[in-house]
Structures are given as C-alpha cells and as structure tokens.
Amino acid sequence: MIEEFKRKYFDGVYNPIYDFTTARSNRYLRLQARCIGLLAPAPGDSVLCAGLGTGNEIPRLLEFEADLRLTGIDYSPRALARARQKADRLGVTLELHDMDVCAIDLPDDTFDRVLCLHVADFVERTDQMVAEIQ
C-alpha cells in the first residue's frame, strides 16, 4: 500500500512540477554543477544516474564530458519517460530502468561513476541506498 502511494505521489504530483520548480532553482543548479564537477567523468566512462528523475542531469553531464555511456534508474515510470524525451532530443543513447535505488538489480562493477543527486530526501533507509551505489 505504501509503495503504491509513493509511486502515485511521484508520478502524479512531484514529477509533473519538478522541472518547473526545484530543477530551475539556482541552489539546485549550483549543487548539480558542483556534484558533476566532483564526479569528473572521463571520456568513455559508464555513469549510473541513481534516482535520475526527469533527466535534468543528462545535459549537464554531457556538457562536462560528451563521450559517456549513461544509465538511469528511477522509481517513477513517468519521470523516466521524461528523461527519455530529453535524451532523445539531445540524440543521446540512454539505458533506463524502473528501479528503486535501495534495490539496484544491475551487475556489480558495471559503472565507472555513480551520480546520485537529490535522492536521499526520499529514501527511508539511506544506509541501504549508499550500500547499493557503492
């Protein structure tokens, strides 16, 4: 019941307004730029965007380094659909998975880098999330 409510909340309330609110705030944009700078993806790196949401990190990652293999996971199918639209507009190949960041069902040691931005606010067990993305 709680899982169903969370999905409905993200798909019906949070994600439809995210791109026009949080994603445009100066504070968020500075945080995003700082995190991507610290991530420092190199040419050819495979990057997992854990909690990709609507895909606002995609263009910023590609501004930093254009030659990346990007995979995104998110709990919200609606957010992933918007991320797909953004990637398609940019002509970027993006592998997407409807997946919880606390239960990542992808092979270990698949990614060179992991970007997980603005996700811990929505996760009950941050220790479990951190263990998954390590």
MIDOSE-1310 file (N, C-alpha, C; in nm, 2 decimals, decimal comma, always signed):
residues 134
miee	+0,08/-0,12/+0,00/+0,00/+0,00/+0,00/+0,09/+0,13/+0,00; +0,19/+0,13/+0,09/+0,28/+0,25/+0,09/+0,35/+0,26/-0,04; +0,40/+0,15/-0,09/+0,48/+0,16/-0,22/+0,39/+0,21/-0,33; +0,27/+0,17/-0,34/+0,17/+0,21/-0,44/+0,15/+0,37/-0,42
fkrk	+0,13/+0,41/-0,30/+0,11/+0,55/-0,27/+0,23/+0,63/-0,31; +0,35/+0,58/-0,28/+0,48/+0,65/-0,32/+0,49/+0,67/-0,47; +0,46/+0,56/-0,54/+0,46/+0,57/-0,69/+0,36/+0,67/-0,74; +0,24/+0,67/-0,69/+0,14/+0,76/-0,73/+0,18/+0,90/-0,70
yfdg	+0,24/+0,93/-0,59/+0,28/+1,06/-0,55/+0,39/+1,11/-0,65; +0,49/+1,03/-0,67/+0,59/+1,07/-0,76/+0,54/+1,09/-0,91; +0,46/+1,00/-0,95/+0,41/+1,01/-1,09/+0,30/+1,12/-1,11; +0,22/+1,14/-1,01/+0,11/+1,23/-1,02/+0,13/+1,37/-0,96
vynp	+0,22/+1,38/-0,87/+0,23/+1,51/-0,80/+0,37/+1,57/-0,82; +0,47/+1,50/-0,77/+0,61/+1,55/-0,77/+0,67/+1,57/-0,91; +0,68/+1,47/-0,99/+0,75/+1,48/-1,11/+0,69/+1,57/-1,21; +0,55/+1,59/-1,22/+0,50/+1,68/-1,32/+0,54/+1,83/-1,29
iydf	+0,57/+1,86/-1,17/+0,61/+2,00/-1,14/+0,76/+2,02/-1,12; +0,83/+1,91/-1,11/+0,97/+1,92/-1,07/+1,06/+2,00/-1,17; +1,04/+1,98/-1,30/+1,12/+2,06/-1,40/+1,10/+2,21/-1,39; +0,98/+2,25/-1,34/+0,95/+2,39/-1,34/+0,97/+2,45/-1,20
ttar	+1,01/+2,37/-1,10/+1,03/+2,42/-0,97/+1,18/+2,40/-0,92; +1,20/+2,29/-0,85/+1,33/+2,25/-0,80/+1,44/+2,26/-0,90; +1,41/+2,20/-1,02/+1,52/+2,18/-1,12/+1,57/+2,32/-1,17; +1,49/+2,42/-1,15/+1,53/+2,55/-1,20/+1,58/+2,65/-1,10
snry	+1,58/+2,60/-0,97/+1,63/+2,69/-0,87/+1,78/+2,70/-0,87; +1,83/+2,82/-0,85/+1,98/+2,85/-0,85/+2,05/+2,76/-0,75; +2,00/+2,73/-0,64/+2,06/+2,65/-0,54/+2,08/+2,51/-0,59; +1,98/+2,45/-0,66/+1,98/+2,32/-0,71/+2,08/+2,32/-0,83
lrlq	+2,08/+2,41/-0,91/+2,17/+2,42/-1,03/+2,32/+2,43/-0,99; +2,34/+2,50/-0,88/+2,48/+2,51/-0,83/+2,52/+2,37/-0,77; +2,43/+2,31/-0,70/+2,46/+2,18/-0,64/+2,49/+2,08/-0,75; +2,40/+2,08/-0,85/+2,42/+1,99/-0,96/+2,56/+2,00/-1,03
arci	+2,59/+2,13/-1,06/+2,72/+2,16/-1,12/+2,84/+2,11/-1,04; +2,83/+2,14/-0,91/+2,93/+2,10/-0,81/+2,95/+1,95/-0,81; +2,84/+1,88/-0,80/+2,85/+1,73/-0,79/+2,90/+1,67/-0,92; +2,86/+1,72/-1,03/+2,91/+1,67/-1,16/+3,06/+1,70/-1,17
glla	+3,10/+1,82/-1,13/+3,24/+1,86/-1,13/+3,32/+1,77/-1,04; +3,27/+1,73/-0,92/+3,34/+1,64/-0,83/+3,34/+1,50/-0,89; +3,24/+1,46/-0,96/+3,23/+1,33/-1,02/+3,34/+1,32/-1,13; +3,36/+1,42/-1,20/+3,46/+1,43/-1,30/+3,47/+1,31/-1,40
papg	+3,36/+1,29/-1,47/+3,36/+1,17/-1,56/+3,46/+1,19/-1,67; +3,52/+1,09/-1,71/+3,62/+1,09/-1,81/+3,56/+1,03/-1,94; +3,63/+1,06/-2,06/+3,58/+1,01/-2,18/+3,56/+0,86/-2,18; +3,44/+0,81/-2,22/+3,41/+0,67/-2,23/+3,36/+0,61/-2,10
dsvl	+3,35/+0,69/-1,99/+3,31/+0,64/-1,87/+3,16/+0,59/-1,88; +3,13/+0,49/-1,80/+2,99/+0,44/-1,78/+2,94/+0,50/-1,65; +2,84/+0,58/-1,66/+2,78/+0,65/-1,55/+2,64/+0,61/-1,52; +2,62/+0,57/-1,39/+2,49/+0,54/-1,34/+2,43/+0,66/-1,28
cagl	+2,32/+0,71/-1,32/+2,24/+0,81/-1,25/+2,14/+0,75/-1,17; +2,17/+0,73/-1,04/+2,08/+0,67/-0,95/+1,98/+0,77/-0,90; +1,85/+0,74/-0,93/+1,75/+0,84/-0,90/+1,75/+0,95/-1,00; +1,75/+0,91/-1,13/+1,77/+1,01/-1,24/+1,65/+1,10/-1,25
gtgn	+1,54/+1,06/-1,20/+1,42/+1,15/-1,21/+1,39/+1,18/-1,36; +1,36/+1,31/-1,39/+1,32/+1,35/-1,52/+1,44/+1,38/-1,61; +1,56/+1,35/-1,56/+1,68/+1,36/-1,65/+1,75/+1,49/-1,66; +1,73/+1,57/-1,56/+1,80/+1,71/-1,57/+1,95/+1,70/-1,56
eipr	+2,00/+1,59/-1,51/+2,15/+1,58/-1,51/+2,21/+1,54/-1,64; +2,13/+1,49/-1,73/+2,18/+1,44/-1,86/+2,26/+1,55/-1,94; +2,19/+1,67/-1,97/+2,27/+1,77/-2,04/+2,39/+1,82/-1,96; +2,38/+1,83/-1,83/+2,49/+1,88/-1,75/+2,61/+1,78/-1,76
llef	+2,58/+1,65/-1,75/+2,69/+1,56/-1,76/+2,76/+1,56/-1,90; +2,67/+1,58/-2,00/+2,73/+1,58/-2,14/+2,80/+1,71/-2,16; +2,77/+1,82/-2,09/+2,85/+1,95/-2,11/+2,99/+1,92/-2,05; +2,99/+1,85/-1,94/+3,12/+1,82/-1,88/+3,20/+1,72/-1,96
eadl	+3,14/+1,62/-2,01/+3,21/+1,52/-2,10/+3,10/+1,46/-2,19; +3,13/+1,48/-2,32/+3,03/+1,43/-2,42/+3,03/+1,28/-2,45; +3,14/+1,22/-2,42/+3,16/+1,08/-2,45/+3,13/+0,99/-2,33; +3,01/+0,97/-2,29/+2,97/+0,89/-2,18/+2,87/+0,79/-2,21
rltg	+2,87/+0,68/-2,14/+2,76/+0,58/-2,15/+2,68/+0,60/-2,03; +2,55/+0,64/-2,05/+2,47/+0,68/-1,94/+2,36/+0,57/-1,92; +2,34/+0,54/-1,79/+2,23/+0,46/-1,75/+2,16/+0,53/-1,63; +2,03/+0,53/-1,64/+1,95/+0,59/-1,53/+1,85/+0,50/-1,47
idys	+1,84/+0,51/-1,34/+1,73/+0,43/-1,27/+1,65/+0,53/-1,19; +1,52/+0,50/-1,18/+1,43/+0,58/-1,10/+1,31/+0,50/-1,07; +1,25/+0,54/-0,96/+1,13/+0,48/-0,90/+1,00/+0,51/-0,98; +1,01/+0,62/-1,06/+0,89/+0,67/-1,13/+0,90/+0,65/-1,28
pral	+0,80/+0,57/-1,33/+0,80/+0,55/-1,48/+0,77/+0,68/-1,55; +0,69/+0,77/-1,49/+0,66/+0,90/-1,56/+0,79/+0,98/-1,57; +0,87/+0,98/-1,46/+1,00/+1,06/-1,47/+1,09/+1,00/-1,57; +1,10/+0,86/-1,58/+1,18/+0,80/-1,68/+1,14/+0,83/-1,82
arar	+1,01/+0,84/-1,84/+0,96/+0,88/-1,97/+1,00/+1,02/-2,01; +1,00/+1,11/-1,92/+1,05/+1,25/-1,94/+1,20/+1,25/-1,97; +1,27/+1,17/-1,89/+1,42/+1,16/-1,91/+1,45/+1,10/-2,05; +1,37/+1,01/-2,10/+1,38/+0,95/-2,23/+1,36/+1,06/-2,34
qkad	+1,26/+1,14/-2,32/+1,23/+1,25/-2,41/+1,35/+1,35/-2,42; +1,41/+1,38/-2,31/+1,52/+1,47/-2,30/+1,64/+1,41/-2,37; +1,67/+1,29/-2,35/+1,78/+1,22/-2,41/+1,76/+1,21/-2,56; +1,64/+1,18/-2,60/+1,61/+1,17/-2,75/+1,63/+1,31/-2,81
rlgv	+1,59/+1,42/-2,75/+1,61/+1,55/-2,81/+1,76/+1,58/-2,82; +1,84/+1,53/-2,73/+1,98/+1,55/-2,73/+2,06/+1,45/-2,82; +1,98/+1,35/-2,87/+2,05/+1,25/-2,95/+2,14/+1,16/-2,88; +2,10/+1,13/-2,75/+2,19/+1,06/-2,66/+2,12/+0,92/-2,64
tlel	+2,21/+0,82/-2,64/+2,17/+0,68/-2,60/+2,17/+0,67/-2,45; +2,05/+0,63/-2,40/+2,04/+0,63/-2,25/+1,96/+0,50/-2,22; +2,03/+0,42/-2,13/+1,96/+0,30/-2,08/+1,89/+0,33/-1,96; +1,76/+0,30/-1,95/+1,67/+0,34/-1,84/+1,61/+0,21/-1,77
hdmd	+1,60/+0,22/-1,64/+1,54/+0,11/-1,56/+1,45/+0,17/-1,46; +1,33/+0,11/-1,45/+1,24/+0,14/-1,34/+1,28/+0,06/-1,22; +1,35/+0,13/-1,13/+1,42/+0,06/-1,02/+1,43/+0,15/-0,90; +1,43/+0,09/-0,78/+1,45/+0,15/-0,66/+1,60/+0,16/-0,63
vcai	+1,65/+0,28/-0,59/+1,79/+0,29/-0,56/+1,83/+0,21/-0,44; +1,74/+0,16/-0,36/+1,77/+0,07/-0,25/+1,78/-0,07/-0,28; +1,75/-0,10/-0,41/+1,75/-0,24/-0,46/+1,79/-0,24/-0,60; +1,91/-0,21/-0,63/+1,96/-0,19/-0,77/+1,99/-0,33/-0,82
dlpd	+1,91/-0,37/-0,92/+1,93/-0,50/-0,98/+2,01/-0,50/-1,11; +2,13/-0,45/-1,10/+2,22/-0,45/-1,21/+2,35/-0,51/-1,16; +2,43/-0,57/-1,25/+2,56/-0,64/-1,21/+2,65/-0,54/-1,14; +2,72/-0,60/-1,04/+2,82/-0,52/-0,97/+2,93/-0,48/-1,06
dtfd	+3,00/-0,38/-1,03/+3,12/-0,33/-1,11/+3,09/-0,30/-1,25; +2,97/-0,25/-1,28/+2,93/-0,22/-1,42/+2,96/-0,08/-1,45; +2,97/+0,01/-1,35/+2,98/+0,15/-1,38/+3,11/+0,21/-1,32; +3,16/+0,31/-1,40/+3,28/+0,38/-1,35/+3,25/+0,48/-1,25
rvlc	+3,14/+0,54/-1,26/+3,10/+0,65/-1,18/+2,95/+0,64/-1,15; +2,90/+0,69/-1,03/+2,76/+0,69/-0,99/+2,73/+0,84/-0,95; +2,63/+0,89/-1,01/+2,57/+1,02/-0,96/+2,44/+1,00/-0,90; +2,43/+1,04/-0,78/+2,30/+1,02/-0,70/+2,27/+1,16/-0,63
lhva	+2,19/+1,23/-0,70/+2,17/+1,37/-0,66/+2,02/+1,39/-0,62; +2,00/+1,45/-0,50/+1,86/+1,49/-0,46/+1,77/+1,36/-0,45; +1,83/+1,26/-0,39/+1,75/+1,13/-0,37/+1,73/+1,10/-0,23; +1,83/+1,12/-0,15/+1,83/+1,08/-0,01/+1,71/+1,14/+0,07
dfve	+1,66/+1,25/+0,02/+1,54/+1,31/+0,09/+1,42/+1,22/+0,08; +1,42/+1,13/-0,02/+1,30/+1,05/-0,04/+1,32/+0,90/+0,00; +1,43/+0,87/+0,06/+1,46/+0,73/+0,09/+1,46/+0,71/+0,24; +1,39/+0,61/+0,29/+1,38/+0,58/+0,43/+1,51/+0,53/+0,48
rtdq	+1,57/+0,44/+0,41/+1,70/+0,37/+0,46/+1,82/+0,42/+0,37; +1,87/+0,54/+0,41/+1,98/+0,59/+0,33/+2,10/+0,50/+0,34; +2,12/+0,43/+0,45/+2,23/+0,34/+0,46/+2,22/+0,23/+0,35; +2,10/+0,18/+0,33/+2,08/+0,08/+0,23/+2,11/+0,14/+0,09
mvae	+2,06/+0,26/+0,06/+2,09/+0,32/-0,06/+2,24/+0,34/-0,09; +2,31/+0,38/+0,01/+2,45/+0,40/+0,00/+2,52/+0,27/-0,03; +2,48/+0,16/+0,04/+2,54/+0,03/+0,02/+2,51/-0,02/-0,12; +2,40/+0,02/-0,18/+2,37/-0,02/-0,32/+2,45/+0,05/-0,42
iq	+2,48/+0,18/-0,40/+2,55/+0,25/-0,50/+2,70/+0,25/-0,48; +2,75/+0,19/-0,38/+2,90/+0,19/-0,36/+2,96/+0,10/-0,45
